[in-house]
Amino acid sequence: MVSSGVIEITLLGQNVNSYGKDLVDDLNFPKLLKSLSEISGLKRIRFITSHPKDFNSETIKVVVESESLCNHFHLPLQAGSNKVLKDMNRGYRKDEYLRLIEEIYNITPDTSITTDIIVGFPTETISAFIFFETSIDIFVLPIPVGPTSAITLFFLFSSVIIFI
C-alpha cells in the first residue's frame, strides 16, 4: 500500500485492540501497532475503537514511542452506572475505566481521549441517569477556525478530562 502512495491507515473495529486474543501465536494488538509503525513511508496510523476491558499499558507505551501512531485513544465509557455497565456486558466498572484514563494521562498527558456514552439503556433508571448527569461537568469551548468557530465539548470526571 505504501508503494502505491498510501501514507495513512486507520485500523477500525468494534474491539480493535482485542486483535490477536484468538490467535495461537503471540501476536497481539501492541505488537501489530509496533510492526505497522516500523513500515517506512507510513506516516500516520490511527485506531478506533478500543475496548476498555482489553486495553493495556503496552498499547500506551507503543503509541508514545512511535512517531507515526496518533496520540489518541477512543475508549467508550458507555454508561456512568456500574449496574448498567454490567447489564451491557461491558466487562469493566466505571472506577476501572477512570483508572485507565488516569493511567493514560499519567503516561502521556498530551493525548486526546474520546468516548461514547449511551443514555436510555433499557435497564438504566432515571435516578441512575440523573446521578451520572450531575456527576459530570460539561464545558463548551469555542475554537477559532477562520471566520467561524468550532465547538469542542469535554467532560470532567474529578480531575480527568475526556474530550468528546
Secondary structure as GFF3:
##gff-version 3
##sequence-region A 1 164
A	DSSP	three_ten_helix	2	4	.	.	.	ID=ss1
A	DSSP	beta_strand	8	12	.	.	.	ID=ss2
A	DSSP	three_ten_helix	16	18	.	.	.	ID=ss3
A	DSSP	alpha_helix	29	37	.	.	.	ID=ss4
A	DSSP	beta_strand	44	48	.	.	.	ID=ss5
A	DSSP	three_ten_helix	52	54	.	.	.	ID=ss6
A	DSSP	alpha_helix	57	65	.	.	.	ID=ss7
A	DSSP	beta_strand	72	74	.	.	.	ID=ss8
A	DSSP	alpha_helix	82	87	.	.	.	ID=ss9
A	DSSP	alpha_helix	94	107	.	.	.	ID=ss10
A	DSSP	beta_strand	112	114	.	.	.	ID=ss11
A	DSSP	alpha_helix	126	134	.	.	.	ID=ss12
A	DSSP	beta_strand	137	145	.	.	.	ID=ss13
A	DSSP	beta_strand	148	157	.	.	.	ID=ss14
A	DSSP	beta_strand	160	163	.	.	.	ID=ss15
###
